[in-house]
Amino acid sequence: MSESVNGTIELPATKGRGGENFPVGSWLLPARLRPSVHAFYNFARAADDIADSPDLPAEEKLARLERMERAVLTGDPGEGADKAAHLNRVLTAEGLSRDHAVALLSAFKQDAVKGRYETWEELLDYCSRSAHPVGRFLIELHGEHRHAPAAEVARVEAGSDALCAALQVLNHLQDMAEDYRDLDRVYLPQAWMRQAGAEVGDLTRDAATPGLREVIDRCLDGVDVLLRDAEPFPQALASPRLAAESGAIVRLARGLSSALRQRDPLAGKVKAKQLRFLGLAALGAGETLAARLRRPRATRPKTVGQSPGKADSLAQSRAYARAVVTEAGSSFNLGMRVLPPERREAMFAIYAFCRDVDDIADGDRPDLGTSIEAQRKALTEWRWEMDRIYDGAPAHPLGPALAAAARKFDLPKREFLRVIEGMRMDLDGENVAPDDLKLTEYCRCVAGAVGMVSVRAFGAEEPEAEKLAVVLGEALQLTNILRDLDEDAALGRLYLPESLLQRHGLPTGDPKAVLDHPDLDKACMELAERAEDRFAEARALITQCNRERLLPSILMLEIYHILLQRLVVRGWRAPRRPVSLSRGDKLRVLLRHARPMAKARLSSLLDGR
């Protein structure tokens, strides 16, 4: 990886807290907490500068952001990720989650590779990772979640999310000319631009065209809706200082929205003058504090008791998960059945979650119809559900089962979010002849992330087990890709990497043309060799781990390796007959690898219990 001029992966800061449109850890917040806010800001600013660098290629940006993620998770600055490592120390000292920082990095990674947003809903989905985590961090830092009922915390978070998303869109509108000129990024919904007769080239003009002005105003209409949703947020906060700062920010956001309606952001920077900025901030803070003094005192319970029917709810949730696994008839069922009961229930819940988000992305949820917007909304709802699950207030039928598994086996929330991100990549059409880096990222999201939570549910604690999760996940996913070429093409997807197609003279933009090409077999054979290498790596890693704990992984490795070998024998020339393993094939794998299991466990498995 190349280094920047200062010898670190972090770039020189483009601006400081004083250059932002809104207060960042101002004197309104408790003095003790301001250094933590500043540490989060400095981390976010450093990551944003990497994503926005006009000099770094996308692969370099992603590599640097990955190193920042490792640093914020481990505290090791590595090749100069000092701000990320510092934030790790702050979060550790305060006992705070790293999920907000990881979610923020996922948005910056998206910035490195994505430059257009088709719909308003897609833009808000981006804001859920580029903006919501900032507010969520402040809420957690101020202890808002510690003693409040889950429903009240959810309301606070919803208000925070609305405010943060509004601020993000306002920032996009202020910077839309520079974003397009310097980074070829356009955050205006492309569908709205087409409807208004506007083009991205209009962003290079000295003044907005009527069509572009229409899109700007439509975005501001959305901002005003978000700000209405955020209006009660400051009053819902327990911390009077955080409430005052939030009230100031709401007032400033309304002022900026009004200014953007009256002035043309292409004709000059739309920004409040210093005195007006201070006046609006003081007015917002004052209004909030005055309202708090007028309201009747309310007391919050110090603890939240267990709700009635909790045990029944968990039992029903686990039954739901088991039904999903049984109905799917997946090869993974075999690996899960060999586990002890608690771990098995955890794996059923994990699999059922993966099945549901996969069905959303593939259009297999009848309740969503064929609406892309409905599918995106369903994935976003799963992101919110993950917040509720880890806050102890699940709403989805699978929620109680997943929450129990997460608590029992310390399952990382970030890995579930990665799975959802992989589904979003499918839904947004990013997987048509992706580059090698994008394919690796996709495999890490949809398979490696599942492996990461699975090895914890299995009870494998060695560092090599997590390496195995990623390597084996890629092997399994590459095998799936080679097996499901026709099925994926019917959905408009083609996971064979662009470099591989070009090397063998295949087209890269049309899945059907690729599948009909006479040299498809050569390209698939090369990808099969890559999968074979990953299987070999996985076998080597298993020798360094507790094999008994990883029995499900071993079973999946053997089953999928047989599947890959049969695909190679069959080849990929049309017509391609389906390749699968029979129940007898799977049973032979089980008998070969499951001798350490107790006879009772094996008998239970064979009886299908």
C-alpha positions in Angstrom: 0.0 0.0 0.0 1.4 3.4 -0.9 1.9 6.0 1.9 0.8 9.6 2.1 3.2 12.5 2.4 3.2 12.3 6.2 4.0 8.6 6.2 0.7 7.4 7.6 -2.5 6.1 6.0 -4.3 9.2 7.4 -4.1 12.3 5.3 -3.6 15.9 6.5 -6.9 17.2 7.8 -8.8 19.4 5.2 -10.6 21.2 8.0 -11.2 21.3 11.7 -14.2 21.4 13.9 -14.5 25.1 13.5 -15.0 24.7 9.7 -18.2 22.6 10.1 -21.7 24.0 9.6 -22.9 22.8 13.0 -21.4 22.7 16.5 -19.0 19.8 17.2 -18.5 19.1 20.9 -19.2 22.7 21.8 -19.1 24.2 25.3 -22.8 23.2 25.6 -21.8 19.6 26.2 -20.3 18.4 29.6 -16.6 19.3 29.7 -15.7 15.7 30.6 -17.3 14.3 27.5 -15.9 16.8 25.0 -12.6 15.1 24.4 -14.5 11.9 23.5 -16.6 13.8 21.0 -13.5 15.4 19.5 -11.9 12.0 19.2 -14.9 10.7 17.3 -14.9 13.8 15.1 -11.2 13.5 14.3 -11.6 9.8 13.4 -14.5 10.6 11.2 -12.7 13.6 9.6 -9.7 11.4 8.8 -11.7 8.7 7.3 -13.8 11.2 5.3 -10.6 12.8 3.9 -9.4 9.4 2.7 -12.7 8.7 0.9 -12.8 12.3 -0.6 -9.2 12.4 -1.7 -9.0 13.1 -5.5 -5.5 11.7 -5.6 -6.1 8.2 -4.3 -7.5 5.4 -6.4 -10.6 3.5 -5.1 -8.6 0.4 -4.2 -6.2 2.5 -2.1 -9.0 4.3 -0.3 -10.7 1.0 0.6 -7.3 -0.5 1.8 -6.7 2.6 4.1 -10.3 2.5 5.4 -9.9 -1.2 6.2 -6.8 -0.4 8.2 -8.7 2.3 10.0 -11.4 -0.2 10.9 -8.8 -2.7 12.2 -7.2 0.1 14.3 -10.6 1.3 15.8 -11.4 -2.4 16.6 -8.0 -3.4 18.0 -6.3 -0.2 19.2 -3.3 -1.0 17.0 -2.5 2.0 14.8 -0.6 -0.2 12.3 0.7 2.0 9.5 -0.3 5.3 11.1 -4.0 5.0 11.8 -3.4 7.1 14.9 -6.8 8.8 15.1 -8.6 5.4 14.8 -6.4 3.8 17.5 -7.0 6.8 19.7 -10.7 6.5 19.3 -10.4 2.8 20.3 -8.8 3.8 23.6 -11.5 6.4 24.2 -14.3 3.9 23.5 -12.6 1.4 25.8 -12.3 3.9 28.6 -15.9 5.0 28.3 -17.2 1.4 27.8 -18.8 2.4 24.4 -19.6 0.3 21.3 -17.3 0.4 18.2 -20.4 -0.3 16.0 -21.0 3.4 15.3 -17.4 3.9 14.1 -17.6 0.8 11.9 -20.9 1.8 10.4 -19.5 5.2 9.6 -16.5 3.6 7.8 -18.9 1.5 5.7 -20.4 4.7 4.3 -16.9 6.1 3.5 -16.1 2.8 1.8 -19.2 3.2 -0.3 -18.1 6.8 -1.2 -14.9 5.3 -2.5 -16.7 3.2 -5.1 -20.2 4.7 -5.6 -21.0 8.1 -7.2 -24.7 8.1 -8.0 -27.9 7.5 -6.0 -31.0 6.5 -7.9 -33.8 7.4 -5.4 -34.4 9.4 -2.2 -34.7 6.1 -0.3 -31.3 5.0 -1.5 -29.8 8.3 -0.4 -31.4 7.9 3.0 -30.0 4.4 3.3 -26.6 5.9 2.7 -27.3 8.5 5.4 -28.2 5.7 7.8 -24.5 4.9 7.8 -22.9 8.2 7.0 -24.9 10.3 9.5 -27.0 8.2 12.0 -23.9 6.8 13.7 -22.8 10.2 14.8 -26.0 10.9 16.7 -26.1 7.3 18.0 -22.6 7.8 19.4 -23.6 10.9 21.2 -26.7 9.3 22.7 -24.6 6.4 24.0 -21.8 8.6 25.3 -24.3 10.6 27.3 -25.8 7.4 28.8 -29.3 8.0 27.3 -29.8 4.2 26.8 -28.7 3.1 30.3 -31.9 3.5 32.4 -34.6 4.4 29.9 -37.3 1.9 28.7 -36.4 0.5 25.3 -39.4 2.2 23.7 -38.2 5.6 24.9 -34.6 4.9 23.7 -36.1 3.9 20.3 -37.9 7.3 20.1 -34.8 9.2 21.0 -32.8 7.3 18.4 -35.4 7.9 15.7 -35.3 11.6 16.3 -31.6 11.6 16.3 -31.5 9.7 13.0 -33.9 12.1 11.4 -31.8 15.1 12.5 -28.5 13.6 11.3 -30.0 12.6 7.9 -31.3 16.1 7.4 -27.8 17.6 8.2 -26.2 15.1 5.8 -28.5 16.1 2.9 -28.1 19.8 3.6 -24.3 19.3 3.4 -24.7 17.5 0.1 -26.7 20.4 -1.3 -24.1 22.9 -0.2 -21.3 20.9 -1.7 -23.0 19.5 -4.8 -20.9 21.4 -7.3 -17.6 20.5 -5.6 -18.6 16.9 -5.1 -19.3 16.5 -8.8 -16.3 18.5 -10.0 -13.7 17.0 -7.7 -15.0 13.5 -7.0 -17.6 12.7 -9.7 -20.2 12.2 -7.0 -23.8 13.2 -7.2 -26.0 12.8 -4.2 -29.1 14.2 -5.9 -31.6 11.4 -6.6 -31.1 10.5 -10.3 -34.8 9.6 -10.8 -35.8 13.0 -9.7 -33.3 14.6 -12.0 -34.7 12.7 -15.0 -38.2 13.7 -14.1 -37.2 17.3 -13.9 -35.2 17.2 -17.1 -31.9 18.0 -15.3 -28.5 16.4 -16.0 -25.4 16.0 -13.9 -23.6 18.3 -16.3 -25.8 21.1 -15.0 -23.7 21.0 -11.8 -20.9 22.7 -13.7 -22.9 25.8 -14.4 -22.7 29.1 -12.6 -26.4 29.0 -11.7 -28.9 26.2 -11.3 -31.2 25.4 -14.3 -34.9 25.3 -13.6 -34.8 21.5 -13.6 -31.9 21.4 -11.1 -33.6 24.0 -8.9 -36.7 21.7 -8.9 -34.6 18.8 -7.6 -32.9 21.0 -5.0 -36.3 22.1 -3.7 -37.6 18.6 -3.7 -34.6 17.5 -1.5 -35.3 20.4 0.8 -38.9 19.2 1.1 -37.5 15.9 2.3 -35.2 17.7 4.7 -38.1 19.6 6.2 -40.0 16.4 6.8 -36.9 15.0 8.5 -36.6 18.1 10.7 -40.3 17.8 11.6 -39.6 14.3 12.8 -36.5 15.6 14.7 -38.4 18.5 16.4 -39.3 16.5 19.6 -35.8 14.9 19.8 -34.1 17.5 22.1 -37.0 17.4 24.6 -36.8 13.6 24.8 -33.2 13.6 26.0 -32.3 13.1 29.6 -29.1 15.2 29.4 -30.0 18.9 29.5 -26.6 19.8 27.9 -27.1 17.4 25.0 -30.6 18.7 24.7 -29.4 22.2 24.4 -26.8 21.4 21.7 -29.4 19.3 19.8 -31.9 22.2 20.0 -29.2 24.5 18.6 -28.5 22.2 15.8 -32.2 21.8 14.9 -32.6 25.6 14.7 -29.4 25.9 12.6 -30.6 23.2 10.2 -33.9 25.0 9.7 -32.0 28.2 9.0 -29.8 26.6 6.5 -32.7 24.9 4.7 -34.4 28.2 4.4 -31.3 29.8 3.1 -30.8 27.1 0.4 -34.4 27.7 -0.8 -33.7 31.4 -1.2 -30.2 31.2 -2.6 -28.5 29.3 -5.4 -25.8 26.9 -4.1 -24.1 26.9 -7.6 -23.8 30.7 -7.5 -21.9 30.7 -4.2 -21.4 28.9 -0.9 -24.7 29.0 1.1 -23.6 29.3 4.7 -24.8 31.3 7.7 -22.6 34.3 8.6 -20.8 33.9 12.0 -23.1 36.3 13.9 -26.3 34.7 12.5 -24.8 31.2 13.2 -24.2 32.1 16.8 -27.6 33.8 17.1 -29.5 30.8 15.7 -27.5 28.4 17.9 -28.2 30.4 21.0 -31.9 30.7 20.1 -32.3 27.0 19.6 -30.4 26.1 22.8 -32.5 28.7 24.8 -35.8 27.5 23.4 -34.9 23.9 24.4 -33.9 24.7 27.9 -36.9 27.0 28.5 -39.2 24.3 27.3 -37.6 21.8 29.7 -38.1 24.2 32.6 -41.8 24.5 31.8 -42.5 20.7 31.5 -43.6 18.7 34.5 -40.9 16.6 36.2 -40.8 13.0 35.2 -38.9 10.2 36.8 -37.3 7.4 34.9 -37.1 3.9 36.4 -33.6 2.8 37.3 -34.1 -0.6 35.8 -36.4 -2.0 33.2 -38.2 -5.2 34.3 -38.7 -8.2 32.2 -41.8 -7.9 30.1 -44.6 -10.5 30.5 -44.4 -13.4 28.1 -40.7 -13.0 27.5 -39.9 -16.7 27.7 -42.8 -17.5 25.4 -41.6 -14.9 23.0 -38.2 -16.5 22.9 -39.6 -20.0 22.4 -41.8 -18.8 19.6 -38.9 -16.9 18.0 -36.8 -20.0 18.1 -39.6 -22.1 16.6 -39.9 -19.6 13.8 -36.1 -19.9 13.1 -36.3 -23.7 13.0 -39.2 -23.6 10.6 -37.2 -21.4 8.2 -34.2 -23.8 8.3 -36.4 -26.8 7.7 -38.3 -25.2 4.9 -35.1 -24.1 3.2 -33.6 -27.6 3.0 -30.1 -26.1 3.0 -26.9 -27.9 3.1 -26.1 -25.8 6.2 -28.8 -27.7 8.1 -26.5 -30.7 8.5 -23.7 -28.7 10.0 -26.1 -27.0 12.5 -27.7 -30.3 13.6 -24.5 -31.6 15.1 -24.3 -28.7 17.6 -25.4 -28.8 21.3 -28.9 -27.4 21.8 -28.0 -23.7 22.7 -25.5 -23.4 20.0 -27.8 -25.1 17.5 -30.6 -22.6 18.3 -28.1 -19.7 17.8 -27.2 -21.1 14.4 -30.8 -21.6 13.4 -31.5 -17.9 14.2 -28.4 -16.8 12.3 -29.3 -18.8 9.3 -33.0 -17.6 9.3 -31.8 -14.0 9.4 -29.5 -14.6 6.4 -32.4 -16.4 4.6 -34.7 -13.4 5.2 -32.3 -10.7 4.0 -31.3 -12.9 1.0 -35.0 -13.3 0.1 -35.4 -9.5 0.3 -32.5 -8.9 -2.1 -33.6 -11.7 -4.5 -37.2 -10.6 -4.7 -38.5 -13.7 -3.0 -40.6 -11.9 -0.5 -44.2 -11.9 -1.9 -45.2 -9.1 0.6 -42.7 -6.7 -1.0 -43.8 -7.4 -4.6 -41.2 -6.3 -7.2 -40.6 -2.8 -5.8 -36.9 -2.0 -5.4 -37.9 0.8 -3.0 -39.8 -1.7 -0.9 -36.8 -4.1 -0.9 -34.5 -1.3 0.1 -36.8 -0.2 2.9 -37.0 -3.8 4.1 -33.2 -4.0 4.3 -33.0 -0.7 6.1 -35.6 -2.0 8.5 -33.3 -4.9 9.3 -30.5 -2.4 10.1 -32.9 -0.7 12.5 -33.9 -4.1 13.9 -30.3 -4.9 14.6 -30.1 -1.7 16.7 -33.2 -2.9 18.5 -31.9 -6.4 19.0 -28.7 -5.2 20.5 -30.6 -2.7 22.7 -32.8 -5.5 24.0 -36.0 -4.4 22.3 -36.5 -6.6 19.1 -39.6 -6.3 17.0 -39.1 -8.9 14.3 -40.3 -12.5 14.9 -36.6 -13.6 14.7 -35.5 -10.8 17.0 -35.7 -12.6 20.4 -33.8 -15.6 19.1 -31.1 -13.5 17.6 -30.9 -11.3 20.7 -30.5 -14.4 22.9 -27.7 -15.7 20.6 -25.9 -12.4 20.5 -25.9 -12.1 24.3 -24.9 -15.8 24.9 -22.1 -16.0 22.4 -21.0 -12.3 22.1 -21.9 -12.1 18.4 -20.5 -8.9 16.8 -23.3 -6.6 15.5 -21.0 -5.3 12.8 -21.0 -8.7 11.1 -24.8 -8.8 10.8 -24.6 -5.3 9.3 -22.0 -6.6 6.8 -24.5 -9.2 5.7 -27.1 -6.6 5.1 -24.6 -4.5 3.2 -23.8 -7.5 0.9 -27.6 -7.8 0.2 -27.7 -4.1 -0.6 -24.9 -4.6 -3.1 -27.0 -7.2 -4.8 -30.1 -5.0 -4.8 -28.3 -2.0 -6.2 -26.9 -3.9 -9.2 -23.2 -3.6 -8.1 -22.5 -7.2 -8.9 -22.3 -7.3 -12.7 -18.7 -8.3 -13.6 -17.3 -6.6 -10.4 -13.6 -5.9 -10.1 -11.6 -8.3 -7.9 -11.7 -6.0 -4.9 -15.4 -5.6 -5.1 -15.9 -9.4 -5.4 -13.7 -10.0 -2.4 -15.6 -7.4 -0.4 -18.9 -9.0 -1.4 -17.7 -12.5 -0.3 -16.6 -11.0 3.0 -20.0 -9.5 3.5 -22.3 -12.3 2.5 -20.2 -15.3 3.6 -17.2 -14.2 5.7 -19.5 -12.2 8.0 -21.7 -15.2 8.5 -18.6 -17.3 9.3 -17.5 -14.7 11.8 -20.7 -15.0 13.9 -20.9 -18.7 13.3 -17.5 -19.6 14.7 -18.4 -17.8 17.9 -21.7 -19.7 18.1 -19.6 -22.9 17.6 -17.4 -22.0 20.6 -14.2 -21.7 18.6 -12.0 -19.1 20.3 -8.7 -19.3 18.5 -7.6 -16.3 16.3 -7.2 -18.8 13.5 -10.9 -19.6 13.7 -11.8 -16.1 12.6 -9.3 -16.3 9.7 -10.9 -19.6 8.8 -14.3 -17.9 8.8 -13.3 -15.5 6.1 -11.3 -17.9 4.0 -13.8 -20.7 4.1 -16.6 -18.1 3.5 -15.0 -17.0 0.3 -14.5 -20.7 -0.8 -18.2 -21.4 -0.2 -19.4 -18.2 -1.9 -17.2 -18.8 -5.0 -18.6 -22.3 -5.2 -22.2 -20.8 -5.0 -21.3 -18.4 -7.8 -20.1 -21.2 -10.1 -23.1 -23.3 -9.3 -25.8 -20.5 -9.7 -24.7 -18.8 -12.9 -28.0 -19.1 -14.7 -30.1 -18.3 -11.6 -28.1 -15.2 -10.9 -28.2 -14.1 -14.6 -32.0 -14.2 -14.4 -31.7 -11.6 -11.6 -29.4 -9.5 -13.8 -26.3 -10.5 -11.8 -22.9 -11.8 -12.9 -20.4 -12.3 -10.2 -17.5 -13.5 -12.5 -14.9 -10.7 -12.0 -14.2 -8.3 -14.8 -10.5 -9.1 -15.0 -11.3 -12.8 -15.5 -13.8 -12.1 -18.3 -11.4 -9.8 -20.1 -8.5 -12.3 -19.8 -10.6 -14.8 -21.7 -12.2 -12.5 -24.2 -15.7 -12.5 -22.7 -18.1 -9.5 -22.7 -18.4 -7.8 -19.3 -21.8 -6.0 -19.3 -24.4 -8.6 -20.3 -24.8 -11.7 -18.1 -26.7 -13.6 -20.9 -24.0 -12.9 -23.5 -21.4 -14.2 -21.0 -23.3 -17.4 -20.3 -23.7 -18.0 -24.1 -20.0 -17.4 -24.8 -18.0 -20.5 -26.0 -15.1 -19.6 -23.7 -17.1 -19.3 -20.5 -15.8 -22.7 -19.4 -12.2 -21.4 -19.3 -13.1 -18.4 -17.2 -15.1 -20.6 -14.7 -12.3 -23.1 -14.5 -9.9 -20.3 -13.4 -12.4 -19.1 -10.7 -12.8 -22.7 -9.6 -9.0 -22.8 -9.1 -9.3 -19.8 -6.9 -12.0 -21.5 -4.9 -9.8 -24.6 -4.6 -7.0 -22.5 -3.2 -9.3 -21.1 -0.5 -10.4 -24.6 0.4 -6.8 -25.6 0.8 -6.1 -22.5 3.0 -9.2 -23.4 5.1 -8.0 -27.0 5.7 -4.6 -25.7 6.9 -6.3 -23.3 9.3 -8.5 -26.0 10.7 -5.4 -28.0 11.8 -4.5 -25.0 14.1 -8.0 -25.0 15.8 -10.1 -27.2 18.0 -11.5 -29.6 15.4 -14.4 -30.7 17.6 -15.6 -27.2 18.0 -15.4 -26.6 14.3 -17.2 -29.8 13.2 -20.0 -27.8 11.4 -17.3 -25.9 9.5 -15.5 -29.1 8.5 -18.8 -30.6 7.3 -19.6 -27.6 5.2 -16.1 -27.5 3.8 -16.3 -31.2 2.7 -19.8 -30.8 1.3 -19.0 -27.7 -0.7 -15.7 -29.1 -1.9 -17.5 -32.2 -3.3 -19.9 -29.8 -5.0 -17.0 -27.8 -6.5 -15.4 -30.9 -7.8 -18.6 -32.1 -9.5 -19.0 -28.6 -11.1 -15.5 -28.9 -12.5 -16.3 -32.4 -13.9 -19.6 -31.1 -15.4 -18.1 -27.9 -16.8 -19.9 -24.7 -17.7 -20.8 -25.1 -21.3 -24.5 -24.9 -22.1 -26.8 -26.6 -21.4 -25.7 -26.7 -17.8 -27.5 -29.4 -15.8 -28.0 -28.7 -12.1 -25.4 -30.1 -9.7 -26.2 -30.9 -6.1 -25.5 -33.5 -3.3 -28.0 -36.1 -2.4 -29.0 -36.9 1.2 -26.8 -40.0 0.9 -23.8 -37.9 -0.1 -24.3 -35.7 2.9 -24.7 -38.7 5.2 -21.4 -40.2 4.0 -19.7 -36.9 4.8 -21.2 -36.9 8.2 -20.2 -40.5 9.0 -16.6 -39.8 7.8 -16.2 -36.8 10.0 -18.5 -37.2 13.0 -17.0 -40.2 14.8 -16.2 -38.1 17.9 -19.9 -37.3 18.4 -21.8 -39.2 21.0 -24.0 -42.1 19.6 -27.1 -40.3 21.0 -26.3 -37.2 19.0 -25.8 -39.1 15.8 -29.0 -41.1 16.4 -30.9 -37.8 16.9 -29.5 -36.4 13.7 -30.4 -39.5 11.6 -34.0 -39.4 13.0 -34.2 -35.7 11.9 -34.9 -34.4 15.4 
